Amino acid sequence: MKFPSREWCEAAAAAMLRDPAVTAAIADFGPMVVGVVIQRGALLPNDFCVLAQLHPGRPAKLSYPEDEDELEELEADYIAWAPYAVCQKLLQQAIAGERADPVRAILERRIRLRGDLQKLVKYSGRHQAAGLEAIRAVPTEFV
């Protein structure tokens, strides 16, 4: 499946929610709405936007806003803007069995984030490996 695409996001969300470590992280974090803008670059002709509504014990509800302005209007708890190359590198690390660290990418400003960074850092420390095995199971083809 091509990354990023709706098909890939749906498969990744389903795989992640089958991971007990991910469901534990969502339970700790509580209900939230998260938006991601994968920014276009040399390999991605347009920005790709996804919004995930996450509630403990329920399937993720995904939607795909047309652009970042529409995404921002939906008042997500968190919105991350990440260049395609940064997303690709993090996913390649996870697929290779390495510990990808998106929080470090945020702290190093390779990913821009709007939301409660303190809460994110607190819970990400508890759930560092959540989803690593799940994401490895998602067939991923980069553009």
Phi and psi restraints in degrees (value plus and minus 20) as a CYANA .aco file:
   2 LYS   PHI     -95.2   -55.2
   2 LYS   PSI     117.9   157.9
   3 PHE   PHI    -129.1   -89.1
   3 PHE   PSI     109.8   149.8
   4 PRO   PHI    -111.1   -71.1
   4 PRO   PSI     125.3   165.3
   5 SER   PHI    -178.1  -138.1
   5 SER   PSI     144.0   184.0
   6 ARG   PHI     -81.6   -41.6
   6 ARG   PSI     -62.8   -22.8
   7 GLU   PHI     -79.2   -39.2
   7 GLU   PSI     -65.3   -25.3
   8 TRP   PHI     -84.4   -44.4
   8 TRP   PSI     -64.4   -24.4
   9 CYS   PHI     -81.6   -41.6
   9 CYS   PSI     -62.5   -22.5
  10 GLU   PHI     -83.4   -43.4
  10 GLU   PSI     -63.7   -23.7
  11 ALA   PHI     -85.7   -45.7
  11 ALA   PSI     -61.6   -21.6
  12 ALA   PHI     -85.4   -45.4
  12 ALA   PSI     -62.9   -22.9
  13 ALA   PHI     -82.5   -42.5
  13 ALA   PSI     -64.2   -24.2
  14 ALA   PHI     -82.9   -42.9
  14 ALA   PSI     -63.7   -23.7
  15 ALA   PHI     -84.2   -44.2
  15 ALA   PSI     -63.5   -23.5
  16 MET   PHI     -83.3   -43.3
  16 MET   PSI     -60.1   -20.1
  17 LEU   PHI     -94.1   -54.1
  17 LEU   PSI     -30.7     9.3
  18 ARG   PHI    -105.9   -65.9
  18 ARG   PSI     -28.8    11.2
  19 ASP   PHI    -108.5   -68.5
  19 ASP   PSI      96.6   136.6
  20 PRO   PHI     -77.7   -37.7
  20 PRO   PSI     -50.5   -10.5
  21 ALA   PHI     -87.7   -47.7
  21 ALA   PSI     -54.9   -14.9
  22 VAL   PHI     -90.9   -50.9
  22 VAL   PSI     -64.2   -24.2
  23 THR   PHI     -84.1   -44.1
  23 THR   PSI     -53.7   -13.7
  24 ALA   PHI     -86.7   -46.7
  24 ALA   PSI     -60.4   -20.4
  25 ALA   PHI     -84.5   -44.5
  25 ALA   PSI     -62.6   -22.6
  26 ILE   PHI     -84.3   -44.3
  26 ILE   PSI     -59.5   -19.5
  27 ALA   PHI     -82.8   -42.8
  27 ALA   PSI     -62.6   -22.6
  28 ASP   PHI     -84.9   -44.9
  28 ASP   PSI     -64.6   -24.6
  29 PHE   PHI     -91.5   -51.5
  29 PHE   PSI     -56.1   -16.1
  30 GLY   PHI      70.0   110.0
  30 GLY   PSI     155.3   195.3
  31 PRO   PHI     -78.3   -38.3
  31 PRO   PSI     119.4   159.4
  32 MET   PHI    -178.3  -138.3
  32 MET   PSI     139.9   179.9
  33 VAL   PHI    -141.0  -101.0
  33 VAL   PSI     105.4   145.4
  34 VAL   PHI    -144.7  -104.7
  34 VAL   PSI     110.5   150.5
  35 GLY   PHI    -135.0   -95.0
  35 GLY   PSI     124.7   164.7
  36 VAL   PHI    -151.6  -111.6
  36 VAL   PSI     112.6   152.6
  37 VAL   PHI    -133.4   -93.4
  37 VAL   PSI      93.1   133.1
  38 ILE   PHI    -111.3   -71.3
  38 ILE   PSI      92.2   132.2
  39 GLN   PHI     -98.6   -58.6
  39 GLN   PSI     118.9   158.9
  40 ARG   PHI     -83.1   -43.1
  40 ARG   PSI     139.5   179.5
  41 GLY   PHI    -182.8  -142.8
  41 GLY   PSI    -173.6  -133.6
  42 ALA   PHI     -81.0   -41.0
  42 ALA   PSI     -52.8   -12.8
  43 LEU   PHI    -119.9   -79.9
  43 LEU   PSI     -36.2     3.8
  44 LEU   PHI    -139.1   -99.1
  44 LEU   PSI      93.2   133.2
  45 PRO   PHI     -88.5   -48.5
  45 PRO   PSI     -47.7    -7.7
  46 ASN   PHI    -157.3  -117.3
  46 ASN   PSI     137.0   177.0
  47 ASP   PHI     -82.1   -42.1
  47 ASP   PSI     127.6   167.6
  48 PHE   PHI    -137.4   -97.4
  48 PHE   PSI     105.3   145.3
  49 CYS   PHI    -138.2   -98.2
  49 CYS   PSI     118.0   158.0
  50 VAL   PHI    -159.0  -119.0
  50 VAL   PSI     122.1   162.1
  51 LEU   PHI    -143.7  -103.7
  51 LEU   PSI     107.1   147.1
  52 ALA   PHI    -137.4   -97.4
  52 ALA   PSI     106.2   146.2
  53 GLN   PHI    -119.9   -79.9
  53 GLN   PSI      97.6   137.6
  54 LEU   PHI    -136.1   -96.1
  54 LEU   PSI     106.7   146.7
  55 HIS   PHI    -153.9  -113.9
  55 HIS   PSI     112.4   152.4
  56 PRO   PHI     -72.0   -32.0
  56 PRO   PSI     112.9   152.9
  57 GLY   PHI      58.3    98.3
  57 GLY   PSI     -13.8    26.2
  58 ARG   PHI    -147.6  -107.6
  58 ARG   PSI     134.9   174.9
  59 PRO   PHI     -83.6   -43.6
  59 PRO   PSI     130.1   170.1
  60 ALA   PHI     -89.0   -49.0
  60 ALA   PSI     122.7   162.7
  61 LYS   PHI    -129.1   -89.1
  61 LYS   PSI      95.3   135.3
  62 LEU   PHI    -125.6   -85.6
  62 LEU   PSI     123.6   163.6
  63 SER   PHI    -159.4  -119.4
  63 SER   PSI     144.5   184.5
  64 TYR   PHI    -151.0  -111.0
  64 TYR   PSI      64.4   104.4
  65 PRO   PHI     -78.1   -38.1
  65 PRO   PSI     131.6   171.6
  66 GLU   PHI     -85.9   -45.9
  66 GLU   PSI     -57.0   -17.0
  67 ASP   PHI    -174.1  -134.1
  67 ASP   PSI     158.1   198.1
  68 GLU   PHI     -87.3   -47.3
  68 GLU   PSI     -50.7   -10.7
  69 ASP   PHI     -83.5   -43.5
  69 ASP   PSI     -64.8   -24.8
  70 GLU   PHI     -83.8   -43.8
  70 GLU   PSI     -60.3   -20.3
  71 LEU   PHI     -81.1   -41.1
  71 LEU   PSI     -66.0   -26.0
  72 GLU   PHI     -82.9   -42.9
  72 GLU   PSI     -53.7   -13.7
  73 GLU   PHI     -85.1   -45.1
  73 GLU   PSI     -41.3    -1.3
  74 LEU   PHI    -101.7   -61.7
  74 LEU   PSI     -19.9    20.1
  75 GLU   PHI      32.9    72.9
  75 GLU   PSI      35.4    75.4
  76 ALA   PHI     -88.7   -48.7
  76 ALA   PSI     132.0   172.0
  77 ASP   PHI     -86.4   -46.4
  77 ASP   PSI     -55.2   -15.2
  78 TYR   PHI    -155.4  -115.4
  78 TYR   PSI     121.0   161.0
  79 ILE   PHI    -154.1  -114.1
  79 ILE   PSI     110.8   150.8
  80 ALA   PHI    -136.9   -96.9
  80 ALA   PSI     116.3   156.3
  81 TRP   PHI    -132.6   -92.6
  81 TRP   PSI      96.9   136.9
  82 ALA   PHI    -151.3  -111.3
  82 ALA   PSI     111.1   151.1
  83 PRO   PHI     -82.9   -42.9
  83 PRO   PSI     126.5   166.5
  84 TYR   PHI     -72.3   -32.3
  84 TYR   PSI     -63.8   -23.8
  85 ALA   PHI     -81.3   -41.3
  85 ALA   PSI     -56.7   -16.7
  86 VAL   PHI     -88.5   -48.5
  86 VAL   PSI     -63.8   -23.8
  87 CYS   PHI     -80.6   -40.6
  87 CYS   PSI     -64.7   -24.7
  88 GLN   PHI     -79.5   -39.5
  88 GLN   PSI     -66.0   -26.0
  89 LYS   PHI     -83.0   -43.0
  89 LYS   PSI     -65.0   -25.0
  90 LEU   PHI     -82.3   -42.3
  90 LEU   PSI     -62.5   -22.5
  91 LEU   PHI     -87.4   -47.4
  91 LEU   PSI     -61.0   -21.0
  92 GLN   PHI     -81.5   -41.5
  92 GLN   PSI     -59.1   -19.1
  93 GLN   PHI     -82.7   -42.7
  93 GLN   PSI     -66.6   -26.6
  94 ALA   PHI     -82.7   -42.7
  94 ALA   PSI     -64.1   -24.1
  95 ILE   PHI     -83.0   -43.0
  95 ILE   PSI     -54.9   -14.9
  96 ALA   PHI     -98.0   -58.0
  96 ALA   PSI     -21.3    18.7
  97 GLY   PHI      66.6   106.6
  97 GLY   PSI     -12.3    27.7
  98 GLU   PHI    -106.9   -66.9
  98 GLU   PSI     140.9   180.9
  99 ARG   PHI    -107.0   -67.0
  99 ARG   PSI      80.2   120.2
 100 ALA   PHI     -91.5   -51.5
 100 ALA   PSI     123.0   163.0
 101 ASP   PHI    -147.7  -107.7
 101 ASP   PSI      64.5   104.5
 102 PRO   PHI     -85.4   -45.4
 102 PRO   PSI     -48.0    -8.0
 103 VAL   PHI     -85.9   -45.9
 103 VAL   PSI     -60.2   -20.2
 104 ARG   PHI     -80.9   -40.9
 104 ARG   PSI     -61.9   -21.9
 105 ALA   PHI     -81.2   -41.2
 105 ALA   PSI     -55.1   -15.1
 106 ILE   PHI     -88.3   -48.3
 106 ILE   PSI     -68.1   -28.1
 107 LEU   PHI     -83.7   -43.7
 107 LEU   PSI     -52.0   -12.0
 108 GLU   PHI    -105.6   -65.6
 108 GLU   PSI     -17.4    22.6
 109 ARG   PHI      44.8    84.8
 109 ARG   PSI       5.1    45.1
 110 ARG   PHI    -102.0   -62.0
 110 ARG   PSI     -43.9    -3.9
 111 ILE   PHI    -141.1  -101.1
 111 ILE   PSI     111.3   151.3
 112 ARG   PHI    -113.2   -73.2
 112 ARG   PSI     117.6   157.6
 113 LEU   PHI    -151.9  -111.9
 113 LEU   PSI     118.4   158.4
 114 ARG   PHI    -137.6   -97.6
 114 ARG   PSI     102.8   142.8
 115 GLY   PHI     130.7   170.7
 115 GLY   PSI    -194.6  -154.6
 116 ASP   PHI     -99.3   -59.3
 116 ASP   PSI      70.8   110.8
 117 LEU   PHI     -83.9   -43.9
 117 LEU   PSI     -57.7   -17.7
 118 GLN   PHI     -80.8   -40.8
 118 GLN   PSI     -64.5   -24.5
 119 LYS   PHI     -85.8   -45.8
 119 LYS   PSI     -60.8   -20.8
 120 LEU   PHI     -81.1   -41.1
 120 LEU   PSI     -66.9   -26.9
 121 VAL   PHI     -83.2   -43.2
 121 VAL   PSI     -62.7   -22.7
 122 LYS   PHI     -77.1   -37.1
 122 LYS   PSI     -71.3   -31.3
 123 TYR   PHI     -99.6   -59.6
 123 TYR   PSI     -49.4    -9.4
 124 SER   PHI     -87.6   -47.6
 124 SER   PSI     -51.5   -11.5
 125 GLY   PHI     -83.2   -43.2
 125 GLY   PSI     -55.0   -15.0
 126 ARG   PHI     -96.0   -56.0
 126 ARG   PSI     -45.9    -5.9
 127 HIS   PHI    -146.6  -106.6
 127 HIS   PSI      22.1    62.1
 128 GLN   PHI     -77.8   -37.8
 128 GLN   PSI     -59.3   -19.3
 129 ALA   PHI    -113.1   -73.1
 129 ALA   PSI     -19.8    20.2
 130 ALA   PHI     -78.6   -38.6
 130 ALA   PSI     106.8   146.8
 131 GLY   PHI      69.1   109.1
 131 GLY   PSI     -29.5    10.5
 132 LEU   PHI     -80.8   -40.8
 132 LEU   PSI     -69.1   -29.1
 133 GLU   PHI     -85.9   -45.9
 133 GLU   PSI     -58.7   -18.7
 134 ALA   PHI     -82.5   -42.5
 134 ALA   PSI     -64.0   -24.0
 135 ILE   PHI     -89.0   -49.0
 135 ILE   PSI     -48.6    -8.6
 136 ARG   PHI     -85.3   -45.3
 136 ARG   PSI     -45.2    -5.2
 137 ALA   PHI    -101.8   -61.8
 137 ALA   PSI     -29.3    10.7
 138 VAL   PHI    -108.2   -68.2
 138 VAL   PSI      98.0   138.0
 139 PRO   PHI     -81.0   -41.0
 139 PRO   PSI     104.6   144.6
 140 THR   PHI    -149.5  -109.5
 140 THR   PSI     106.0   146.0
 141 GLU   PHI    -141.9  -101.9
 141 GLU   PSI     104.4   144.4
 142 PHE   PHI    -108.4   -68.4
 142 PHE   PSI     124.5   164.5
